[in-house]
């Protein structure tokens, strides 16, 4: 049953693989990397010998890569992408994203040498299909895609097949082992690094224009009190490096509490096909249903909102002496037991976030009377505390939106 459910869930990927196999000429059972290499490089056994390695210090003077650590303009730049956070509560904040940053970096670097143009054609054609411009897409790759563009379902599968190739390529360019996508000299992951160094330059450029950079995460930048002037500046700045920026959406109010966690009220979300006047949570802290509904959406709390998913990488989960498995859906219970992780060497420890409370499998849930509300209210309290630490919570929420039982948490304001 689980295998059938998984197949149905990934059926679109299977259809995409079938299309990719037809394009590459390899069997469906060949790996994604084999399919992608054949599609991009044909029968070339050593395409990597023709690739181009770019010294990024020429484009970004002062960049250093020493002992596995990258530094630029006085900052350590992550090997997978640049992250910057300026925690606080902000108004009218735009999130502006680079479309396909890693593929754009690869193309700008001419990384694949004689095969770069084919990769660019792949990227551009996928965008045409995504925008349903099938007529223009028919001309790509000498018309080989034409049979797959006759009906929407086939076209969707083709777009997914192209996405599979594009996504698999980047990871293999940065692999530690020799493969058809990796230049032998590429020890500092220059494709991701180029984007990261660009984002550092962009941050400084925006700040020099007098604007507040709130957050940068790999391929997106958030700017407080955004206006048309700075939006145009960012778009034009990106084009100089081969990057196309798009305004993803605008938060009329937003709280960023650390590098990875934020909650924002979306001012204009039409691009996502959702209604405006919605809250978007990034990071588990604000996304947990009970916290999200209590503080932000104010929707009716249901029994499902008490379900918490716990997972361990090593060992297995037990509730008291009952074996659960590596993944458990549980709820805080006044009559439950301890939720612990047991490892093969006989050691045990509390599953993260469960210490101090009792738990039951959610499948055993019968009534809200057995729910330990102290646990769920503690999550709300923690969320309030984190927002207050970042800035004035009353710039994010009206006093009436915060349940009276938590009023002591916001007394400083």
C-alpha positions in Angstrom: 0.0 0.0 0.0 2.8 2.4 0.9 4.6 1.6 -2.4 1.3 2.3 -4.4 0.7 5.5 -2.5 4.3 6.7 -3.2 3.9 5.9 -6.9 0.7 7.9 -7.2 2.3 10.8 -5.3 5.3 10.8 -7.6 3.5 9.9 -10.8 4.2 13.3 -12.4 7.9 12.7 -11.9 7.6 9.2 -13.5 5.9 10.7 -16.6 8.7 13.3 -16.7 11.3 10.6 -16.6 9.6 8.7 -19.4 9.8 11.9 -21.5 13.4 12.5 -20.5 14.2 9.0 -21.6 12.7 9.6 -25.0 14.7 12.7 -25.4 18.0 11.1 -24.3 17.5 7.8 -26.0 18.4 5.9 -22.7 16.2 3.4 -20.9 13.7 4.8 -18.3 15.7 2.9 -15.6 18.9 5.0 -16.3 19.7 7.4 -13.5 18.7 11.1 -13.6 22.4 12.0 -14.0 22.9 9.6 -16.9 19.8 11.0 -18.6 20.8 14.6 -18.0 24.4 14.0 -19.2 23.2 12.3 -22.4 20.7 15.1 -23.1 23.2 17.9 -22.6 26.5 16.4 -23.8 25.4 13.7 -26.2 27.9 10.8 -26.5 30.9 12.9 -25.2 32.7 10.6 -22.7 34.6 13.5 -21.1 32.6 16.7 -21.5 34.2 18.1 -18.3 37.6 18.4 -20.1 36.0 21.2 -22.2 34.5 23.1 -19.3 35.6 26.6 -18.3 36.8 27.4 -14.8 36.5 31.1 -13.8 38.7 32.8 -11.2 36.1 34.7 -9.2 38.7 37.1 -7.8 38.7 38.8 -11.2 35.0 39.7 -10.9 34.9 40.1 -7.2 38.3 41.6 -6.1 39.1 40.7 -2.5 37.3 37.3 -2.6 39.3 34.6 -0.9 38.8 30.8 -0.5 41.2 29.4 2.0 41.0 26.1 3.9 37.4 25.5 2.8 36.2 29.0 3.9 35.1 31.8 1.7 35.5 35.5 2.7 34.5 38.7 0.9 34.2 42.3 2.0 34.9 41.4 5.6 32.3 38.6 5.8 32.3 34.8 5.7 30.2 33.7 2.7 28.5 30.3 3.0 29.5 27.6 0.5 25.8 27.0 -0.5 24.6 30.6 -0.6 24.7 33.9 1.2 22.5 34.5 4.2 22.1 37.8 6.0 19.6 38.7 8.7 18.7 42.1 10.3 16.1 41.0 12.9 13.2 43.4 13.6 9.6 44.3 12.9 9.2 46.1 9.5 6.7 47.9 7.4 6.1 47.6 3.6 8.8 45.1 2.9 9.3 43.6 -0.5 10.7 40.2 -1.2 12.5 40.4 -4.6 13.9 37.1 -6.0 16.3 36.1 -8.7 14.7 33.8 -11.2 16.8 30.6 -11.5 19.9 31.9 -9.8 22.2 28.9 -10.1 21.4 28.2 -13.8 21.9 31.9 -14.5 25.3 31.8 -12.8 26.3 28.7 -14.8 25.4 30.5 -18.0 27.1 33.7 -17.1 30.3 31.8 -16.2 30.1 29.8 -19.5 30.8 26.9 -17.2 29.9 24.1 -19.7 32.0 25.7 -22.4 30.7 24.5 -25.8 27.7 23.0 -24.1 26.6 26.1 -22.2 24.4 27.3 -25.0 22.5 24.0 -25.0 22.0 24.4 -21.3 20.8 28.0 -21.8 18.4 26.8 -24.4 17.1 24.2 -22.0 16.5 26.9 -19.3 14.9 29.4 -21.7 12.6 26.7 -23.2 11.4 25.5 -19.8 10.3 29.1 -19.1 8.5 29.3 -22.4 6.6 26.1 -21.6 5.9 27.3 -18.1 4.3 30.4 -19.6 2.4 28.2 -22.1 4.2 29.7 -25.1 4.2 26.4 -26.9 4.6 27.8 -30.3 8.0 29.4 -29.5 9.0 26.2 -27.6 8.5 24.1 -30.6 11.5 25.6 -32.3 14.0 24.6 -29.5 16.5 21.8 -30.1 15.7 21.6 -33.8 12.0 20.8 -33.1 12.6 17.6 -31.1 10.2 18.8 -28.4 7.3 19.3 -30.8 5.5 15.9 -30.1 5.3 16.7 -26.4 3.7 20.1 -26.8 0.5 19.0 -28.4 -1.5 18.7 -25.2 -1.2 20.4 -21.8 -0.5 17.2 -19.8 2.4 16.2 -22.1 3.7 19.8 -22.0 3.6 19.8 -18.2 5.5 16.5 -18.1 8.1 18.0 -20.5 8.5 21.1 -18.3 9.1 18.8 -15.3 11.6 16.7 -17.2 13.5 19.9 -18.0 13.4 20.9 -14.4 14.9 17.5 -13.4 17.8 18.1 -15.7 18.4 21.7 -14.5 18.2 20.8 -10.8 20.4 17.7 -11.1 23.1 19.6 -13.0 23.9 22.1 -10.2 24.4 19.6 -7.5 26.8 17.5 -9.6 28.9 20.6 -10.6 29.8 20.9 -6.9 30.3 17.2 -6.1 33.5 16.0 -4.4 34.0 13.3 -7.0 34.7 13.3 -10.7 31.6 13.2 -12.9 30.5 14.6 -16.3 29.2 17.9 -14.8 32.2 18.8 -12.6 35.2 20.8 -13.7 38.3 19.3 -12.0 39.3 22.7 -10.6 35.9 23.6 -9.1 36.8 23.1 -5.4 35.0 26.3 -4.2 31.6 25.7 -6.0 31.9 28.7 -8.2 28.3 28.5 -9.5 26.8 29.0 -6.0 29.7 31.2 -5.0 29.2 33.7 -7.8 25.5 34.2 -6.7 26.6 34.5 -3.1 29.3 37.1 -3.9 26.8 39.0 -6.1 24.3 39.2 -3.2 27.0 40.6 -0.9 27.7 43.4 -3.5 23.9 43.9 -3.9 23.4 44.3 -0.1 26.1 47.0 0.1 24.8 48.7 -3.0 21.2 48.9 -1.6 22.5 50.1 1.8 24.5 52.8 0.0 21.2 54.0 -1.6 19.9 54.6 2.0 17.5 51.6 2.2 17.3 48.9 5.0 18.2 45.4 3.9 16.1 43.1 6.1 17.0 39.7 4.9 19.0 37.9 2.2 18.5 34.1 1.6 20.5 32.7 -1.3 18.5 34.1 -4.2 16.2 36.6 -2.6 16.4 40.0 -0.8 13.9 41.7 1.4 13.9 45.5 1.6 11.9 47.6 4.1 9.9 50.7 3.1 10.4 49.6 -0.6 9.5 52.0 -3.4 9.8 51.9 -7.2 13.2 53.6 -7.1 14.9 50.9 -5.2 13.0 48.1 -7.0 14.3 49.4 -10.4 17.8 49.8 -8.9 17.8 46.1 -7.8 16.5 44.9 -11.2 19.0 46.9 -13.1 21.9 45.9 -10.8 21.0 42.2 -11.4 21.0 42.5 -15.2 24.6 43.7 -15.1 25.5 40.2 -13.8 23.0 38.2 -15.8 20.3 37.9 -13.1 16.6 38.6 -13.6 14.9 39.8 -10.4 11.1 39.6 -9.9 9.0 41.0 -7.0 7.6 37.9 -5.4 5.3 39.7 -3.0 5.1 42.6 -0.5 4.5 42.4 3.3 2.8 45.4 4.7 4.2 44.2 8.1 6.7 41.5 8.9 8.8 40.2 11.8 12.1 38.6 11.2 13.4 36.9 14.3 16.5 35.1 13.0 18.1 34.0 9.7 15.5 31.4 9.0 12.2 32.3 10.8 9.8 35.1 9.9 6.1 35.9 9.9 4.6 38.4 7.5 1.2 39.8 6.5 1.1 39.7 2.7 -0.1 43.0 1.1 -0.4 41.7 -2.4 -0.3 37.9 -3.1 -2.1 37.7 -6.5 0.9 36.0 -8.2 0.4 33.0 -5.9 -3.2 32.7 -6.8 -4.2 33.4 -3.2 -6.3 36.1 -1.7 -4.6 39.2 -0.4 -4.7 39.8 3.4 -3.0 36.6 4.3 -0.2 35.7 6.7 2.8 33.7 5.5 5.1 31.9 8.0 8.6 30.7 7.2 10.1 28.4 9.8 8.3 25.9 12.1 7.9 28.3 15.0 5.2 30.4 13.5 3.9 27.8 11.1 2.7 25.4 13.8 -1.1 25.4 13.4 -2.0 26.2 17.0 0.4 29.2 17.2 -0.5 30.4 13.7 -4.2 30.4 14.3 -4.0 31.8 17.9 -1.8 34.8 17.0 -2.3 35.4 13.3 -5.2 33.9 11.3 -7.6 33.6 14.2 -9.2 30.6 12.5 -11.2 28.0 14.5 -8.8 25.6 16.4 -9.6 22.0 15.5 -8.3 18.7 17.0 -5.8 18.3 14.1 -4.1 21.5 15.2 -2.8 19.7 18.3 -0.9 17.1 16.2 2.9 17.5 16.3 5.2 15.5 14.0 8.5 14.3 15.6 11.3 12.6 13.7 14.7 11.2 14.7 17.6 10.5 12.3 19.3 7.9 14.6 17.5 5.4 16.8 13.7 5.1 17.3 11.0 6.9 19.1 9.3 5.4 22.2 6.4 6.7 24.3 7.3 5.1 27.7 7.7 1.4 26.6 5.7 1.6 23.4 7.7 1.5 20.2 6.6 4.1 17.7 9.2 4.3 14.9 11.5 6.9 13.5 8.6 9.3 12.8 5.7 10.0 15.2 2.6 12.1 15.1 1.9 12.9 18.7 0.1 15.4 21.0 0.8 16.8 24.4 -1.4 14.8 26.8 -2.1 15.2 30.5 -2.3 11.4 30.8 0.5 10.4 28.4 4.1 9.2 28.8 7.6 10.4 28.1 8.6 10.7 24.5 12.2 9.4 24.1 14.7 8.4 21.5 16.3 4.9 21.9 19.6 4.2 20.1 21.1 0.9 19.2 23.8 1.2 21.9 21.1 1.3 24.6 21.2 5.1 25.3 18.0 7.1 25.5 17.2 10.8 25.5 14.2 13.0 25.1 13.0 13.6 21.6 13.7 17.3 20.8 11.1 19.6 22.2 9.3 17.0 24.3 11.0 17.3 27.7 8.9 18.4 30.5 5.6 17.2 29.0 3.7 13.9 28.5 2.7 12.6 25.1 0.5 10.2 23.3 0.2 9.1 19.7 -2.2 11.4 17.9 -4.0 8.3 16.6 -5.1 7.8 20.3 -6.6 11.3 20.5 -10.2 11.2 21.9 -11.0 14.5 23.4 -9.6 18.0 24.0 -9.9 17.3 27.8 -6.8 15.2 27.5 -4.8 17.9 25.7 -2.1 19.6 27.9 -2.8 23.2 26.9 0.3 24.4 28.8 2.5 23.0 26.1 0.7 24.7 23.2 0.4 28.0 25.1 4.1 27.8 25.8 4.7 27.7 22.0 2.6 30.8 21.6 4.4 32.5 24.5 7.8 31.7 22.9 6.7 33.1 19.6 5.5 36.3 21.3 8.8 36.6 23.2 10.9 36.2 20.0 8.9 38.8 18.2 9.3 41.2 21.2 13.0 40.6 21.2 13.2 41.5 17.5 11.0 44.7 17.8 7.7 46.2 18.9 5.1 43.4 18.6 2.3 46.0 18.4 3.8 47.1 15.0 2.9 43.6 13.8 -0.3 42.7 15.8 -3.1 44.8 17.2 -3.5 44.5 21.0 -6.9 42.8 20.4 -5.3 40.1 18.3 -3.2 38.9 21.3 -5.2 36.7 23.7 -5.5 38.3 27.1 -3.7 35.5 28.9 -0.5 36.5 27.1 -0.8 40.3 27.9 2.0 40.1 30.4 4.4 39.1 27.6 4.0 42.4 25.8 4.0 44.8 28.8 7.3 46.5 27.8 5.4 47.9 24.8 
